[in-house]
Amino acid sequence: MGFHAESDPDGGRQILRGKRSALFVSVCMLPFVVVAGEKAQAAPGRAARVHSPAPARTANAAAVQIQPEGIIENIRVMGNTRIETNTVLSYMVVRPGDPFTQDDLDRSLKTLYATGLFKDVTLRREGRDLIVRLQENPIVNRIVFEGNHALKDDDLRKVLALKPRAVFSAEITGDDRQRILDAYAQKARFSAVVTPQIVRLAHNRVDVIFKVNEGPETKIRKIAFVGNKAYTEAALAGVISSKESAWYHFMSSSDQYSPDRIKYDAELLRRYYLRNGYVDFQIKDVKGELSPDRKSFYVTFTIDEGIRYRLGKVDIRSSLRHVPAKSLRKYVELFPHQWYDGKAVQDNATDMEEQLQSDGHPFAQVRPTIARNPEKHIVNLLFDVSEGPRHYIERIDINGNTITQDKVIRRQLPFAEGDPYTPSYKKYSKENVQDLGFFKSVDVTDTPGSAPDRMNVAVGVVEKPTGEFSLGGGYSTDVGVIGNVGLKQHNLLGTGVDAGISGTVSLWQKQADISVTDPAFMGRNLVVGADIFYIENNYQTYQNYSEGRYGITLRMGYSYNRYLSQSWNYNLARRWVGDTWSESSWYVLDQKGKSLLSQIGTTLMYDRRDNRMAPRKGYYVSAGVDFAGLGGDEKYVRGKINGAYYVPLDDLTNSHNWTLAFRGGAGYLGDWGNGRHDIIDNFYLGGNNLRGFLDGGAGPRTVGVTDHSSEDLIGGRFMYNASVQLNFPLPFLTDMGVAGRVFSDMGSLAGLRVKRLYTDAATAGSRYTPVTGDSLTPRWSAGAGVSWKSPFGLLNIDLGVPIMRSRNDRTQLLRFGFGQQF
């Protein structure tokens, strides 16, 4: 933009003028097209991520000086249609009464251009008047996108600075073009081409059109590692999340190039080497190079492994009052001569710190420090225990919750105003609030309070929909073809109450359920809920009767601490057994009719698993008792104990996807009083708790006799089962959500529990029905299975082969289930 003075041949007047050169013909050297009318033709697109410099705005003093003599008596503004005259005058430096000085006029001209409102500005003197002639920039009527599919219009509008009804700016439009390209780069489309076009409209308005050629996704063709000696490229490729392009990644984005993912991969490599003793490991360089055809990337990680260290001495130093170092040695889980594991060291320090804080030392901190000995390849470890800064919570702010009530979030926090505040609280606060499942994101920040020892804590959340309408379908070997429908609200009226109604229909089962659960009844550490249910089972493919029930269940539970919890339930149900055949055994015929169950139960659980849905390490133990006889027809006591232990095999496999799981359980049912002995209350073995056998197929069963030829599964009083399972990734299929497993199951069921025994032909007469399989001799099976988290639902397939079984046990070689709510 330059300024120059012109002489007016009529009156000897002088003009100070500024103009931008070729503003709408070629804006910012971009592939811009200006069209008069309603249609625009695109100029040839250019390759993505190429920056074209925009012409700089300049303002040079006029070569011909305006004479300084004279005073401005009046300023007249011309050419403005949208912008008020007073607004224009407010931008100018000069005012009526000021002299005609070139410096002030120059500054006024620059100021008017700097507003971005004007295409052209001319300042002219007519006698003692200053004439300001303007040409306004157009107004954006609308912004249109063409050719976009991978990104929706709303996604693209979010990145734009240009908005409808705003003043059009060529520079901003050029910047928006680059923003769109950056958005496509986040979607791994580096060959995208974006061409802005302008359509002129009446009344000085324009439509801005961004024509998009998205191009193909930019895949990773090759991942290379430089400097690795201890581990092969294949091993390191299994550590990082990015993968080379392959046909079996069609349902995964892991082979799409993403700069953020590459940075994350570098961190994964650092953690991996640090866990395996390479204390001096460094990432020298991470480079992603785009191929000449812009269709793929070559990614190279240059690393320096350093030497591998073992642990030497493991010591504790404590300056914490009344806490001697020797009292803390029981919390050290590491031992000398093992390979140094940075994650295990930090986890041990964190566990020790949390233990001290729970034992009455809220400001205790544990800092691990290491001393390298490169000559001996050992690292000496010291846990330094001290008292950290004393901070107390002054105020807790909850932000962003438009639906969820403050108290729902506050009760998830492990602290309140006035409590001590430690860094670990920040971590657990975020996890606890996220576990509610009500929010897209959760952020916990702390800021200094009104005094040095005071802290303010802010919890920021972004709400997400918590209502759910579901239709489902699938197939299971248990119940056949399944269809279900449900309506749920997991955060009813923002109170955190979970309520819903659901129904399931299958070939052999019908079920309806209305439930409501308050996870913090009356604001206390108390979960209270109720269910009204109706269930009808017709498993006559392997049972000779149908069974159903309806009733209500009342539930209550509470936690003693993070790991120990207890739950109670009361169940009142009307049950019935029907659809018996004349060939059914006398044990089944004896069950026909209705009964009333009134049962109270409790379960105590200690859970140290790292993840309850997909555990990799840790264990849990649960023990429960059911007591029937508070009214009703049943009188029994049933006890159960279950447990599991998970062992990660990271050290052996150099992968987090290998886990060894041990499970076991036992149960016993004893009668008291003079109640019914209904077989539907018995324990049953087979199916999920003993793969390779039909549901209930292992254990006591009747033997067919004349006129009662059916063989019925009648369950038993005592059951035990155990299992060992190895979970592992499947080559080339991990990214598709496919995992494998091999297993071995063992168990047994015995103890006849029927109201009348018909095993003695001499006393039972024509009702004689012998029983087989009533033995604690173990049944044993082994097999393999796969799980696939497909886009259509979770598919489980298990192939179980019985190795030890009773002669009349019913087996099931293949077991699978598939279904999804949508």
PEFENRA-V772685 format. One record per residue. N is the residue number from 0. RES is the residue in one letter. PSI is psi in radians with two decimals (NA if undefined). Layout:
{{N:RES:PSI} {N:RES:PSI}}
This chain:
{{0:M:2.15} {1:G:2.77} {2:F:2.47} {3:H:2.72} {4:A:2.44} {5:E:2.56} {6:S:2.39} {7:D:2.02} {8:P:-0.37} {9:D:-0.80} {10:G:0.18} {11:G:0.37} {12:R:2.75} {13:Q:2.56} {14:I:2.33} {15:L:2.09} {16:R:2.48} {17:G:2.44} {18:K:2.51} {19:R:2.34} {20:S:2.31} {21:A:0.81} {22:L:-0.77} {23:F:-0.06} {24:V:-0.80} {25:S:1.73} {26:V:2.14} {27:C:0.42} {28:M:0.43} {29:L:2.86} {30:P:1.16} {31:F:2.47} {32:V:2.22} {33:V:2.18} {34:V:2.33} {35:A:2.10} {36:G:-2.67} {37:E:-0.09} {38:K:2.53} {39:A:2.49} {40:Q:2.30} {41:A:2.38} {42:A:2.80} {43:P:2.34} {44:G:2.69} {45:R:2.82} {46:A:2.58} {47:A:2.71} {48:R:0.42} {49:V:2.11} {50:H:2.28} {51:S:2.17} {52:P:2.36} {53:A:2.62} {54:P:2.33} {55:A:2.57} {56:R:2.23} {57:T:2.74} {58:A:1.87} {59:N:2.54} {60:A:2.54} {61:A:2.50} {62:A:-0.59} {63:V:2.13} {64:Q:2.36} {65:I:2.34} {66:Q:2.31} {67:P:-0.24} {68:E:2.64} {69:G:2.70} {70:I:2.47} {71:I:1.99} {72:E:-0.54} {73:N:2.53} {74:I:2.06} {75:R:2.23} {76:V:2.26} {77:M:2.64} {78:G:-0.16} {79:N:2.28} {80:T:-0.70} {81:R:-0.61} {82:I:2.24} {83:E:2.57} {84:T:-0.74} {85:N:-0.59} {86:T:-0.75} {87:V:-0.80} {88:L:-0.56} {89:S:-0.42} {90:Y:-0.37} {91:M:2.67} {92:V:-0.71} {93:V:2.68} {94:R:2.75} {95:P:2.32} {96:G:-0.26} {97:D:2.69} {98:P:2.78} {99:F:1.42} {100:T:2.46} {101:Q:-0.66} {102:D:-0.78} {103:D:-0.65} {104:L:-0.70} {105:D:-0.83} {106:R:-0.67} {107:S:-0.72} {108:L:-0.77} {109:K:-0.71} {110:T:-0.72} {111:L:-0.72} {112:Y:-0.62} {113:A:-0.36} {114:T:-0.39} {115:G:0.14} {116:L:-0.26} {117:F:2.43} {118:K:-0.65} {119:D:2.46} {120:V:2.32} {121:T:2.26} {122:L:2.23} {123:R:2.43} {124:R:2.27} {125:E:1.74} {126:G:-2.07} {127:R:0.21} {128:D:2.52} {129:L:2.05} {130:I:2.19} {131:V:1.89} {132:R:2.24} {133:L:2.64} {134:Q:1.93} {135:E:2.56} {136:N:2.63} {137:P:2.89} {138:I:2.43} {139:V:2.07} {140:N:-0.89} {141:R:2.82} {142:I:2.20} {143:V:2.50} {144:F:2.39} {145:E:2.38} {146:G:0.01} {147:N:2.35} {148:H:-0.78} {149:A:-0.53} {150:L:2.32} {151:K:2.86} {152:D:-0.76} {153:D:-0.63} {154:D:-0.70} {155:L:-0.65} {156:R:-0.53} {157:K:-0.47} {158:V:-0.15} {159:L:2.51} {160:A:-0.53} {161:L:2.38} {162:K:2.65} {163:P:2.54} {164:R:0.17} {165:A:2.88} {166:V:2.31} {167:F:2.40} {168:S:2.17} {169:A:-0.68} {170:E:-0.75} {171:I:-0.66} {172:T:-0.71} {173:G:-0.68} {174:D:-0.65} {175:D:-0.63} {176:R:-0.76} {177:Q:-0.61} {178:R:-0.67} {179:I:-0.73} {180:L:-0.69} {181:D:-0.65} {182:A:-0.68} {183:Y:-0.55} {184:A:-0.60} {185:Q:-0.37} {186:K:0.29} {187:A:0.65} {188:R:1.39} {189:F:-0.16} {190:S:0.22} {191:A:2.58} {192:V:2.26} {193:V:2.18} {194:T:1.97} {195:P:2.46} {196:Q:2.62} {197:I:2.31} {198:V:2.03} {199:R:2.41} {200:L:3.03} {201:A:2.83} {202:H:0.60} {203:N:0.81} {204:R:2.75} {205:V:2.59} {206:D:2.35} {207:V:2.13} {208:I:2.20} {209:F:1.86} {210:K:2.20} {211:V:2.27} {212:N:1.75} {213:E:-0.58} {214:G:3.04} {215:P:2.84} {216:E:2.43} {217:T:1.93} {218:K:2.88} {219:I:1.97} {220:R:-0.67} {221:K:2.39} {222:I:2.14} {223:A:2.63} {224:F:2.33} {225:V:2.24} {226:G:-0.06} {227:N:2.31} {228:K:-0.70} {229:A:-0.54} {230:Y:2.53} {231:T:2.88} {232:E:-0.64} {233:A:-0.69} {234:A:-0.75} {235:L:-0.58} {236:A:-0.49} {237:G:-0.28} {238:V:-0.73} {239:I:2.82} {240:S:-0.45} {241:S:2.53} {242:K:2.72} {243:E:2.61} {244:S:2.32} {245:A:2.77} {246:W:-0.54} {247:Y:0.06} {248:H:0.30} {249:F:-0.33} {250:M:0.32} {251:S:2.69} {252:S:0.18} {253:S:-0.33} {254:D:0.13} {255:Q:2.37} {256:Y:2.30} {257:S:2.13} {258:P:-0.68} {259:D:-0.68} {260:R:-0.63} {261:I:-0.69} {262:K:-0.71} {263:Y:-0.68} {264:D:-0.69} {265:A:-0.69} {266:E:-0.65} {267:L:-0.71} {268:L:-0.75} {269:R:-0.79} {270:R:-0.68} {271:Y:-0.85} {272:Y:-0.66} {273:L:-0.62} {274:R:-0.40} {275:N:0.40} {276:G:0.01} {277:Y:1.42} {278:V:-0.55} {279:D:0.21} {280:F:2.46} {281:Q:2.52} {282:I:1.91} {283:K:-0.69} {284:D:2.53} {285:V:2.12} {286:K:2.29} {287:G:2.02} {288:E:2.21} {289:L:2.32} {290:S:2.75} {291:P:-0.57} {292:D:0.03} {293:R:0.45} {294:K:-0.19} {295:S:2.87} {296:F:2.61} {297:Y:2.08} {298:V:2.28} {299:T:2.21} {300:F:2.06} {301:T:2.09} {302:I:2.80} {303:D:1.87} {304:E:-0.66} {305:G:-2.93} {306:I:2.81} {307:R:2.37} {308:Y:2.55} {309:R:2.84} {310:L:2.35} {311:G:-2.00} {312:K:2.52} {313:V:1.87} {314:D:2.87} {315:I:2.35} {316:R:2.22} {317:S:2.21} {318:S:0.23} {319:L:2.32} {320:R:2.32} {321:H:0.33} {322:V:1.56} {323:P:2.69} {324:A:-0.66} {325:K:-0.43} {326:S:-0.24} {327:L:-0.14} {328:R:-0.46} {329:K:-0.30} {330:Y:-0.08} {331:V:2.11} {332:E:0.02} {333:L:2.78} {334:F:2.65} {335:P:2.66} {336:H:-0.09} {337:Q:2.74} {338:W:2.41} {339:Y:2.31} {340:D:1.83} {341:G:-0.67} {342:K:-0.74} {343:A:-0.63} {344:V:-0.84} {345:Q:-0.69} {346:D:-0.70} {347:N:-0.71} {348:A:-0.72} {349:T:-0.77} {350:D:-0.73} {351:M:-0.72} {352:E:-0.78} {353:E:-0.61} {354:Q:-0.75} {355:L:-0.71} {356:Q:-0.63} {357:S:-0.32} {358:D:0.22} {359:G:0.29} {360:H:1.29} {361:P:-0.38} {362:F:0.24} {363:A:2.46} {364:Q:2.50} {365:V:2.10} {366:R:2.00} {367:P:2.33} {368:T:2.59} {369:I:2.65} {370:A:2.02} {371:R:2.55} {372:N:1.50} {373:P:-0.50} {374:E:-0.70} {375:K:-0.06} {376:H:0.74} {377:I:2.76} {378:V:2.13} {379:N:2.31} {380:L:2.34} {381:L:2.19} {382:F:1.95} {383:D:1.93} {384:V:2.17} {385:S:3.10} {386:E:2.17} {387:G:-3.06} {388:P:2.48} {389:R:2.02} {390:H:2.42} {391:Y:2.60} {392:I:2.10} {393:E:-0.75} {394:R:2.53} {395:I:2.14} {396:D:2.37} {397:I:2.15} {398:N:2.56} {399:G:-0.15} {400:N:1.76} {401:T:-0.34} {402:I:-0.89} {403:T:2.32} {404:Q:2.60} {405:D:-0.73} {406:K:-0.49} {407:V:-0.67} {408:I:-0.75} {409:R:-0.63} {410:R:-0.21} {411:Q:-0.22} {412:L:2.42} {413:P:0.31} {414:F:2.96} {415:A:3.01} {416:E:2.34} {417:G:-0.25} {418:D:2.76} {419:P:2.62} {420:Y:2.22} {421:T:2.74} {422:P:-0.57} {423:S:-0.51} {424:Y:-0.64} {425:K:-0.76} {426:K:-0.86} {427:Y:-0.50} {428:S:-0.80} {429:K:-0.78} {430:E:-0.75} {431:N:-0.72} {432:V:-0.69} {433:Q:-0.62} {434:D:-0.31} {435:L:-0.58} {436:G:0.26} {437:F:-0.17} {438:F:2.52} {439:K:-0.70} {440:S:2.67} {441:V:2.33} {442:D:2.23} {443:V:2.11} {444:T:2.68} {445:D:2.52} {446:T:2.70} {447:P:2.53} {448:G:-2.70} {449:S:-0.18} {450:A:2.81} {451:P:-0.49} {452:D:0.29} {453:R:2.52} {454:M:2.47} {455:N:2.33} {456:V:2.27} {457:A:2.26} {458:V:1.94} {459:G:2.29} {460:V:2.74} {461:V:2.04} {462:E:2.68} {463:K:2.79} {464:P:2.37} {465:T:0.02} {466:G:2.69} {467:E:2.13} {468:F:2.14} {469:S:2.43} {470:L:2.42} {471:G:2.87} {472:G:2.82} {473:G:-2.88} {474:Y:2.46} {475:S:2.56} {476:T:-0.26} {477:D:-0.88} {478:V:0.05} {479:G:-2.60} {480:V:2.32} {481:I:2.44} {482:G:2.38} {483:N:2.76} {484:V:2.49} {485:G:2.64} {486:L:2.06} {487:K:2.68} {488:Q:1.97} {489:H:-0.13} {490:N:1.22} {491:L:2.04} {492:L:0.48} {493:G:0.21} {494:T:-0.14} {495:G:-0.05} {496:V:2.36} {497:D:2.15} {498:A:2.58} {499:G:2.91} {500:I:2.38} {501:S:2.76} {502:G:2.53} {503:T:2.34} {504:V:2.27} {505:S:-3.14} {506:L:-0.62} {507:W:0.11} {508:Q:2.50} {509:K:2.41} {510:Q:2.42} {511:A:2.54} {512:D:2.33} {513:I:2.17} {514:S:2.65} {515:V:2.38} {516:T:2.23} {517:D:1.95} {518:P:-0.15} {519:A:1.26} {520:F:2.19} {521:M:0.51} {522:G:0.28} {523:R:2.99} {524:N:1.21} {525:L:2.09} {526:V:2.17} {527:V:2.35} {528:G:2.96} {529:A:2.57} {530:D:2.36} {531:I:2.20} {532:F:2.76} {533:Y:2.18} {534:I:2.35} {535:E:2.08} {536:N:2.38} {537:N:1.19} {538:Y:0.88} {539:Q:0.12} {540:T:-0.49} {541:Y:0.10} {542:Q:2.62} {543:N:0.62} {544:Y:2.83} {545:S:2.77} {546:E:2.46} {547:G:2.90} {548:R:2.64} {549:Y:2.67} {550:G:-2.72} {551:I:2.52} {552:T:2.25} {553:L:2.34} {554:R:2.59} {555:M:2.46} {556:G:2.77} {557:Y:2.82} {558:S:2.40} {559:Y:-0.63} {560:N:-2.87} {561:R:-0.40} {562:Y:-0.46} {563:L:2.24} {564:S:2.82} {565:Q:2.50} {566:S:2.65} {567:W:2.66} {568:N:2.60} {569:Y:2.26} {570:N:2.13} {571:L:2.01} {572:A:2.43} {573:R:2.12} {574:R:2.79} {575:W:2.67} {576:V:2.24} {577:G:-2.94} {578:D:0.61} {579:T:2.72} {580:W:2.79} {581:S:-0.43} {582:E:-0.12} {583:S:2.71} {584:S:2.85} {585:W:-0.45} {586:Y:-0.66} {587:V:-0.74} {588:L:-0.53} {589:D:-0.34} {590:Q:-0.24} {591:K:2.33} {592:G:-2.90} {593:K:2.71} {594:S:2.81} {595:L:2.21} {596:L:2.21} {597:S:1.90} {598:Q:2.41} {599:I:2.46} {600:G:2.76} {601:T:2.59} {602:T:2.30} {603:L:2.23} {604:M:2.36} {605:Y:2.03} {606:D:2.03} {607:R:0.46} {608:R:2.61} {609:D:-0.40} {610:N:2.20} {611:R:-0.45} {612:M:-0.73} {613:A:1.27} {614:P:2.51} {615:R:-0.51} {616:K:2.84} {617:G:-2.94} {618:Y:2.90} {619:Y:2.68} {620:V:2.32} {621:S:2.52} {622:A:2.36} {623:G:2.72} {624:V:2.34} {625:D:2.30} {626:F:2.05} {627:A:2.35} {628:G:0.07} {629:L:1.16} {630:G:-3.09} {631:G:-3.04} {632:D:-0.24} {633:E:2.49} {634:K:1.77} {635:Y:2.90} {636:V:2.23} {637:R:2.16} {638:G:2.54} {639:K:2.53} {640:I:2.37} {641:N:2.73} {642:G:2.85} {643:A:2.64} {644:Y:2.28} {645:Y:2.31} {646:V:2.01} {647:P:2.47} {648:L:0.64} {649:D:-0.76} {650:D:-0.56} {651:L:-0.58} {652:T:-0.17} {653:N:0.62} {654:S:2.57} {655:H:0.02} {656:N:0.07} {657:W:2.18} {658:T:2.42} {659:L:2.21} {660:A:2.27} {661:F:2.27} {662:R:2.65} {663:G:2.80} {664:G:2.87} {665:A:2.72} {666:G:2.64} {667:Y:2.44} {668:L:2.10} {669:G:2.45} {670:D:2.68} {671:W:2.82} {672:G:-2.60} {673:N:0.79} {674:G:3.14} {675:R:2.80} {676:H:1.26} {677:D:2.31} {678:I:-0.28} {679:I:-0.19} {680:D:-0.11} {681:N:2.92} {682:F:2.55} {683:Y:2.52} {684:L:2.30} {685:G:2.75} {686:G:-2.13} {687:N:-0.58} {688:N:-0.02} {689:L:1.52} {690:R:2.59} {691:G:-0.20} {692:F:2.57} {693:L:2.72} {694:D:2.10} {695:G:0.14} {696:G:-0.19} {697:A:2.25} {698:G:-2.91} {699:P:2.44} {700:R:2.71} {701:T:2.74} {702:V:2.30} {703:G:2.46} {704:V:3.13} {705:T:2.29} {706:D:-0.19} {707:H:1.18} {708:S:-0.17} {709:S:2.64} {710:E:1.98} {711:D:2.46} {712:L:2.11} {713:I:0.06} {714:G:-3.00} {715:G:3.09} {716:R:-0.68} {717:F:2.33} {718:M:2.49} {719:Y:2.63} {720:N:2.70} {721:A:2.73} {722:S:2.55} {723:V:2.33} {724:Q:2.37} {725:L:2.06} {726:N:2.34} {727:F:2.75} {728:P:2.66} {729:L:2.24} {730:P:2.38} {731:F:-0.13} {732:L:-0.08} {733:T:-0.73} {734:D:-0.30} {735:M:0.04} {736:G:0.38} {737:V:2.27} {738:A:2.66} {739:G:2.92} {740:R:2.63} {741:V:2.58} {742:F:2.84} {743:S:2.15} {744:D:2.59} {745:M:2.55} {746:G:3.05} {747:S:2.78} {748:L:2.32} {749:A:3.05} {750:G:1.63} {751:L:2.40} {752:R:1.55} {753:V:2.75} {754:K:-0.70} {755:R:2.41} {756:L:2.28} {757:Y:0.68} {758:T:-0.18} {759:D:1.91} {760:A:-0.51} {761:A:-0.64} {762:T:-0.52} {763:A:-0.37} {764:G:-2.25} {765:S:-0.19} {766:R:0.19} {767:Y:2.16} {768:T:1.76} {769:P:2.79} {770:V:2.45} {771:T:2.88} {772:G:0.09} {773:D:1.38} {774:S:2.56} {775:L:0.14} {776:T:2.21} {777:P:2.51} {778:R:2.54} {779:W:2.39} {780:S:2.86} {781:A:2.72} {782:G:-2.90} {783:A:2.79} {784:G:2.96} {785:V:2.66} {786:S:2.40} {787:W:2.04} {788:K:1.36} {789:S:2.85} {790:P:-0.27} {791:F:-0.03} {792:G:3.06} {793:L:2.16} {794:L:2.17} {795:N:2.27} {796:I:2.22} {797:D:2.31} {798:L:1.90} {799:G:2.34} {800:V:2.03} {801:P:2.32} {802:I:-0.72} {803:M:2.27} {804:R:2.82} {805:S:2.75} {806:R:-0.61} {807:N:0.15} {808:D:2.56} {809:R:2.27} {810:T:2.85} {811:Q:1.87} {812:L:-0.79} {813:L:2.33} {814:R:2.25} {815:F:2.78} {816:G:2.53} {817:F:2.41} {818:G:2.84} {819:Q:2.44} {820:Q:2.48} {821:F:NA}}
